[in-house]
């Protein structure tokens, strides 16, 4: 099975989303240390989770675009991307 390698410009939005999620997670840790309301903490955890999911979806979308541009081993690459996509659901 062939590997899918993304270009740095395709990964920039993914890295930005993950850095944002990292900041949100740091905020959640602060909330826990400050003994904040559990409901507020869970809300922020859900936001972190969604941000990480979106980073994964952004990465898969970039991979799909790359597959469309390059038809080499298209079936293998598509199957691999499909497997990655399903792992996020």
DSSP file (Angstrom, degrees, kcal/mol; ACC not computed):
  #  RESIDUE AA STRUCTURE BP1 BP2  ACC     N-H-->O    O-->H-N    N-H-->O    O-->H-N    TCO  KAPPA ALPHA  PHI   PSI    X-CA   Y-CA   Z-CA
    1    1 A X              0   0    0      0, 0.0     2,-0.1     0, 0.0    72,-0.0   0.000 360.0 360.0 360.0 134.3    0.0    0.0    0.0
    2    2 A X        -     0   0    0     71,-0.2     2,-0.2     1,-0.1    78,-0.1  -0.464 360.0-121.2 -81.5 151.6    1.4    3.4   -0.9
    3    3 A X        -     0   0    0     -2,-0.1     2,-0.6    77,-0.0    74,-0.1  -0.581  13.8-133.5 -89.1 152.5    1.9    6.1    1.6
    4    4 A X        -     0   0    0     -2,-0.2     2,-0.5    73,-0.1    59,-0.1  -0.939  23.1-173.1-106.4 119.2    0.3    9.6    1.4
    5    5 A X        -     0   0    0     -2,-0.6     2,-0.3    58,-0.1    -2,-0.0  -0.961  10.6-149.4-115.9 124.7    2.8   12.4    2.0
    6    6 A X        -     0   0    0     -2,-0.5     2,-0.1     1,-0.1    57,-0.1  -0.637  17.4-114.4 -94.7 150.3    1.4   15.9    2.2
    7    7 A X    >>  -     0   0    0     -2,-0.3     4,-1.4     1,-0.1     3,-1.1  -0.442  30.2-110.9 -75.6 153.0    3.2   19.1    1.3
    8    8 A X  H 3> S+     0   0    0      1,-0.3     4,-1.4     2,-0.2     3,-0.3   0.867 119.2  56.0 -54.1 -38.3    4.1   21.6    4.0
    9    9 A X  H 34 S+     0   0    0      1,-0.2     4,-0.5     2,-0.2    -1,-0.3   0.790 106.2  51.6 -67.5 -25.0    1.6   24.1    2.6
   10   10 A X  H <4 S+     0   0    0     -3,-1.1     4,-0.4     1,-0.2    -1,-0.2   0.774 111.1  48.2 -76.8 -26.6   -1.1   21.4    3.0
   11   11 A X  H  X S+     0   0    0     -4,-1.4     4,-2.7    -3,-0.3     5,-0.2   0.669  88.5  84.2 -88.1 -18.0   -0.1   20.8    6.6
   12   12 A X  H  X S+     0   0    0     -4,-1.4     4,-2.4     1,-0.2     5,-0.2   0.911  92.0  46.8 -53.2 -48.5    0.0   24.5    7.7
   13   13 A X  H  > S+     0   0    0     -4,-0.5     4,-2.2     1,-0.2    -1,-0.2   0.866 112.3  51.9 -63.6 -32.7   -3.8   24.6    8.4
   14   14 A X  H  > S+     0   0    0     -4,-0.4     4,-2.4     2,-0.2    -2,-0.2   0.936 109.9  48.0 -66.1 -46.3   -3.6   21.4   10.3
   15   15 A X  H  X S+     0   0    0     -4,-2.7     4,-2.5     1,-0.2    -2,-0.2   0.903 110.9  51.7 -61.8 -41.9   -0.7   22.6   12.5
   16   16 A X  H  X S+     0   0    0     -4,-2.4     4,-2.1    -5,-0.2    -1,-0.2   0.919 110.5  48.2 -61.8 -43.4   -2.6   25.9   13.2
   17   17 A X  H  X S+     0   0    0     -4,-2.2     4,-2.4     1,-0.2    -2,-0.2   0.909 112.3  49.0 -63.5 -41.2   -5.7   23.9   14.2
   18   18 A X  H  X S+     0   0    0     -4,-2.4     4,-2.4     2,-0.2    -2,-0.2   0.871 109.5  51.4 -68.7 -35.9   -3.6   21.7   16.5
   19   19 A X  H  X S+     0   0    0     -4,-2.5     4,-2.1     2,-0.2    -1,-0.2   0.902 110.2  49.9 -65.5 -39.2   -1.9   24.7   18.1
   20   20 A X  H  X S+     0   0    0     -4,-2.1     4,-2.3     2,-0.2    -2,-0.2   0.923 111.4  48.6 -63.2 -43.5   -5.3   26.2   18.8
   21   21 A X  H  X S+     0   0    0     -4,-2.4     4,-2.7     1,-0.2    -2,-0.2   0.878 107.9  55.4 -63.2 -37.4   -6.4   22.9   20.3
   22   22 A X  H  X S+     0   0    0     -4,-2.4     4,-2.1     2,-0.2    -1,-0.2   0.912 108.7  47.6 -61.7 -42.4   -3.3   22.8   22.4
   23   23 A X  H  X S+     0   0    0     -4,-2.1     4,-1.9     2,-0.2    -2,-0.2   0.898 111.4  50.5 -64.4 -41.0   -4.1   26.3   23.8
   24   24 A X  H  X S+     0   0    0     -4,-2.3     4,-2.0     1,-0.2    -2,-0.2   0.911 109.5  50.9 -63.3 -41.4   -7.6   25.2   24.5
   25   25 A X  H  X S+     0   0    0     -4,-2.7     4,-2.3     1,-0.2    -2,-0.2   0.885 107.1  53.1 -65.0 -38.3   -6.4   22.1   26.3
   26   26 A X  H  X S+     0   0    0     -4,-2.1     4,-2.1     1,-0.2    -1,-0.2   0.893 108.0  52.3 -61.3 -38.4   -4.1   24.2   28.4
   27   27 A X  H  X S+     0   0    0     -4,-1.9     4,-2.3     2,-0.2    -2,-0.2   0.885 107.0  52.1 -63.4 -39.0   -7.1   26.3   29.3
   28   28 A X  H  X S+     0   0    0     -4,-2.0     4,-2.4     2,-0.2    -2,-0.2   0.918 107.8  51.5 -63.5 -43.3   -9.0   23.2   30.4
   29   29 A X  H  X S+     0   0    0     -4,-2.3     4,-2.5     1,-0.2    -1,-0.2   0.904 109.9  49.8 -61.0 -40.4   -6.1   22.2   32.6
   30   30 A X  H  X S+     0   0    0     -4,-2.1     4,-2.0     2,-0.2    -1,-0.2   0.908 108.6  52.9 -62.8 -41.3   -6.2   25.6   34.2
   31   31 A X  H  <>S+     0   0    0     -4,-2.3     5,-2.6     2,-0.2    -2,-0.2   0.904 110.0  48.1 -60.8 -41.0   -9.9   25.3   34.7
   32   32 A X  H ><5S+     0   0    0     -4,-2.4     3,-1.7     1,-0.2    -2,-0.2   0.934 111.4  49.5 -64.9 -45.8   -9.4   22.0   36.5
   33   33 A X  H 3<5S+     0   0    0     -4,-2.5    -1,-0.2     1,-0.3    -2,-0.2   0.810 110.3  51.5 -63.0 -29.9   -6.6   23.4   38.7
   34   34 A X  T 3<5S-     0   0    0     -4,-2.0    -1,-0.3    -5,-0.2    -2,-0.2   0.377 112.8-122.2 -87.4   4.3   -8.9   26.4   39.6
   35   35 A X  T < 5 +     0   0    0     -3,-1.7    -3,-0.2    -5,-0.1    -2,-0.1   0.896  48.6 176.9  56.6  44.2  -11.7   23.9   40.5
   36   36 A X      < -     0   0    0     -5,-2.6    -1,-0.1     1,-0.2     5,-0.1  -0.213  41.3 -65.2 -74.2 169.2  -14.1   25.4   38.0
   37   37 A X     >  -     0   0    0      1,-0.1     4,-2.0     4,-0.0     3,-0.2  -0.271  40.4-133.5 -57.8 133.7  -17.6   24.1   37.3
   38   38 A X  H  > S+     0   0    0      1,-0.2     4,-2.8     2,-0.2     5,-0.2   0.868 105.3  56.5 -58.9 -38.9  -17.6   20.6   35.7
   39   39 A X  H  > S+     0   0    0      1,-0.2     4,-2.0     2,-0.2    -1,-0.2   0.903 107.6  47.8 -60.9 -41.5  -20.1   21.6   33.1
   40   40 A X  H  > S+     0   0    0     -3,-0.2     4,-2.0     2,-0.2    -1,-0.2   0.889 112.1  50.2 -65.7 -39.3  -17.8   24.4   31.9
   41   41 A X  H  X S+     0   0    0     -4,-2.0     4,-2.5     2,-0.2    -2,-0.2   0.929 110.1  49.2 -65.3 -45.4  -14.9   22.1   31.8
   42   42 A X  H  X S+     0   0    0     -4,-2.8     4,-2.3     1,-0.2    -1,-0.2   0.890 108.7  54.2 -62.6 -38.8  -16.8   19.5   29.8
   43   43 A X  H  X S+     0   0    0     -4,-2.0     4,-1.6    -5,-0.2    -1,-0.2   0.921 111.0  45.3 -59.9 -43.9  -17.9   22.2   27.3
   44   44 A X  H  X S+     0   0    0     -4,-2.0     4,-2.2     2,-0.2    -2,-0.2   0.863 110.0  54.3 -69.7 -35.7  -14.3   23.2   26.8
   45   45 A X  H  X S+     0   0    0     -4,-2.5     4,-2.6     1,-0.2    -1,-0.2   0.897 106.9  52.1 -62.9 -39.3  -13.2   19.5   26.5
   46   46 A X  H  X S+     0   0    0     -4,-2.3     4,-2.4     1,-0.2    -1,-0.2   0.889 108.3  51.3 -62.9 -38.6  -15.8   19.1   23.7
   47   47 A X  H  X S+     0   0    0     -4,-1.6     4,-2.2     2,-0.2    -2,-0.2   0.900 110.1  48.9 -65.3 -40.7  -14.4   22.1   21.9
   48   48 A X  H  X S+     0   0    0     -4,-2.2     4,-2.2     2,-0.2    -2,-0.2   0.932 111.3  49.9 -63.2 -45.5  -10.9   20.7   22.1
   49   49 A X  H  X S+     0   0    0     -4,-2.6     4,-2.4     1,-0.2    -2,-0.2   0.912 111.0  48.9 -59.8 -44.0  -12.1   17.3   20.8
   50   50 A X  H  X S+     0   0    0     -4,-2.4     4,-2.5     1,-0.2    -1,-0.2   0.890 109.3  52.8 -64.5 -39.6  -13.9   19.1   17.9
   51   51 A X  H  X S+     0   0    0     -4,-2.2     4,-1.7     2,-0.2    -1,-0.2   0.897 110.5  47.4 -63.3 -40.4  -10.8   21.1   17.1
   52   52 A X  H  X S+     0   0    0     -4,-2.2     4,-2.0     2,-0.2    -2,-0.2   0.911 111.1  51.4 -67.8 -42.2   -8.7   17.9   16.9
   53   53 A X  H  X S+     0   0    0     -4,-2.4     4,-2.6     1,-0.2    -2,-0.2   0.921 108.8  51.3 -58.9 -44.1  -11.3   16.2   14.7
   54   54 A X  H  X S+     0   0    0     -4,-2.5     4,-2.5     1,-0.2    -1,-0.2   0.859 106.4  54.4 -64.1 -34.7  -11.3   19.2   12.4
   55   55 A X  H  X S+     0   0    0     -4,-1.7     4,-2.1     2,-0.2    -1,-0.2   0.927 110.1  47.2 -62.7 -43.4   -7.5   19.0   12.1
   56   56 A X  H  X S+     0   0    0     -4,-2.0     4,-2.3     2,-0.2    -2,-0.2   0.916 112.5  48.4 -63.1 -44.1   -7.8   15.3   11.1
   57   57 A X  H  X S+     0   0    0     -4,-2.6     4,-2.6     1,-0.2    -1,-0.2   0.884 110.2  52.3 -64.9 -38.0  -10.5   16.1    8.6
   58   58 A X  H  X S+     0   0    0     -4,-2.5     4,-2.0     2,-0.2    -1,-0.2   0.904 110.0  49.0 -62.9 -41.1   -8.4   18.9    7.1
   59   59 A X  H  X S+     0   0    0     -4,-2.1     4,-1.9     2,-0.2    -2,-0.2   0.910 112.1  47.5 -65.4 -42.8   -5.5   16.6    6.8
   60   60 A X  H  X S+     0   0    0     -4,-2.3     4,-2.5     2,-0.2    -2,-0.2   0.897 109.4  53.7 -66.1 -40.4   -7.6   13.9    5.0
   61   61 A X  H  X S+     0   0    0     -4,-2.6     4,-2.2     1,-0.2    -1,-0.2   0.906 108.7  49.4 -60.8 -41.3   -9.1   16.5    2.7
   62   62 A X  H  X S+     0   0    0     -4,-2.0     4,-2.0     1,-0.2    -1,-0.2   0.893 110.3  51.3 -64.4 -39.0   -5.6   17.6    1.7
   63   63 A X  H  X S+     0   0    0     -4,-1.9     4,-2.1     2,-0.2    -2,-0.2   0.890 108.5  50.9 -64.5 -39.7   -4.7   14.0    1.1
   64   64 A X  H  X S+     0   0    0     -4,-2.5     4,-2.0     2,-0.2    -2,-0.2   0.906 109.0  51.0 -64.4 -41.3   -7.8   13.5   -1.1
   65   65 A X  H  X S+     0   0    0     -4,-2.2     4,-2.0     1,-0.2    -1,-0.2   0.897 109.2  51.4 -62.0 -39.1   -6.9   16.5   -3.2
   66   66 A X  H  X S+     0   0    0     -4,-2.0     4,-2.2     1,-0.2    -1,-0.2   0.898 107.7  52.5 -64.4 -39.9   -3.4   15.2   -3.6
   67   67 A X  H  < S+     0   0    0     -4,-2.1    -1,-0.2     1,-0.2    -2,-0.2   0.878 108.2  51.2 -63.2 -37.5   -4.9   11.8   -4.8
   68   68 A X  H  < S+     0   0    0     -4,-2.0    -1,-0.2     1,-0.2    -2,-0.2   0.901 112.2  46.3 -66.4 -40.1   -6.9   13.7   -7.4
   69   69 A X  H  < S+     0   0    0     -4,-2.0     2,-0.5     1,-0.2    -2,-0.2   0.844 119.0  42.4 -70.0 -34.2   -3.9   15.5   -8.7
   70   70 A X     <  -     0   0    0     -4,-2.2    -1,-0.2    -5,-0.2     0, 0.0  -0.957  61.4-171.3-120.5 117.9   -1.7   12.4   -8.8
   71   71 A X    >   +     0   0    0     -2,-0.5     3,-1.3    -3,-0.1     2,-0.3   0.367  46.0 124.4 -91.2   6.6   -3.2    9.2  -10.1
   72   72 A X  T 3  S-     0   0    0      1,-0.3     5,-0.2     2,-0.1    -2,-0.1  -0.503  93.9 -12.1 -66.4 128.9   -0.3    7.0   -9.1
   73   73 A X  T 3> S+     0   0    0     -2,-0.3     4,-2.5     1,-0.1    -1,-0.3   0.856  86.4 164.7  48.3  40.8   -1.5    4.2   -6.9
   74   74 A X  H <>  +     0   0    0     -3,-1.3     4,-2.7     1,-0.2     5,-0.2   0.879  68.2  51.4 -57.0 -42.4   -4.8    6.0   -6.6
   75   75 A X  H  > S+     0   0    0     -4,-0.2     4,-2.5     2,-0.2    -1,-0.2   0.935 111.7  45.9 -64.2 -46.4   -6.7    3.0   -5.3
   76   76 A X  H  > S+     0   0    0      2,-0.2     4,-2.3     1,-0.2    -2,-0.2   0.927 115.2  46.9 -61.8 -45.1   -4.2    2.3   -2.5
   77   77 A X  H  X S+     0   0    0     -4,-2.5     4,-2.6     1,-0.2     5,-0.2   0.911 112.2  50.1 -64.4 -42.0   -4.1    5.9   -1.5
   78   78 A X  H  X S+     0   0    0     -4,-2.7     4,-2.6    -5,-0.3    -1,-0.2   0.919 110.8  49.4 -63.3 -43.0   -7.8    6.2   -1.5
   79   79 A X  H  X S+     0   0    0     -4,-2.5     4,-2.2    -5,-0.2    -1,-0.2   0.904 111.7  49.0 -62.4 -41.2   -8.2    3.1    0.6
   80   80 A X  H  X S+     0   0    0     -4,-2.3     4,-2.2     2,-0.2    -2,-0.2   0.920 112.6  47.2 -65.2 -43.5   -5.7    4.4    3.1
   81   81 A X  H  X S+     0   0    0     -4,-2.6     4,-2.8     1,-0.2    -2,-0.2   0.890 110.5  52.9 -65.0 -38.9   -7.4    7.8    3.3
   82   82 A X  H  X S+     0   0    0     -4,-2.6     4,-2.5    -5,-0.2    -1,-0.2   0.912 108.9  49.7 -62.0 -41.8  -10.7    6.1    3.7
   83   83 A X  H  X S+     0   0    0     -4,-2.2     4,-1.5     2,-0.2    -2,-0.2   0.906 111.7  48.4 -63.2 -42.2   -9.3    4.1    6.6
   84   84 A X  H  X S+     0   0    0     -4,-2.2     4,-0.7     2,-0.2    -2,-0.2   0.917 111.0  51.3 -63.6 -42.4   -7.9    7.2    8.3
   85   85 A X  H >X S+     0   0    0     -4,-2.8     3,-1.2     1,-0.2     4,-0.6   0.927 109.0  50.0 -60.7 -45.4  -11.2    9.0    7.8
   86   86 A X  H >< S+     0   0    0     -4,-2.5     3,-0.8     1,-0.3    -1,-0.2   0.807 101.5  62.9 -65.1 -28.9  -13.1    6.2    9.4
   87   87 A X  H 3< S+     0   0    0     -4,-1.5    -1,-0.3     1,-0.2    -2,-0.2   0.742 100.6  54.5 -68.5 -20.1  -10.7    6.2   12.4
   88   88 A X  H <<        0   0    0     -3,-1.2    -1,-0.2    -4,-0.7    -2,-0.2   0.641 360.0 360.0 -84.9 -15.1  -11.9    9.7   13.2
   89   89 A X    <<        0   0    0     -3,-0.8    -1,-0.2    -4,-0.6    -2,-0.2   0.485 360.0 360.0 -90.9 360.0  -15.6    8.8   13.3
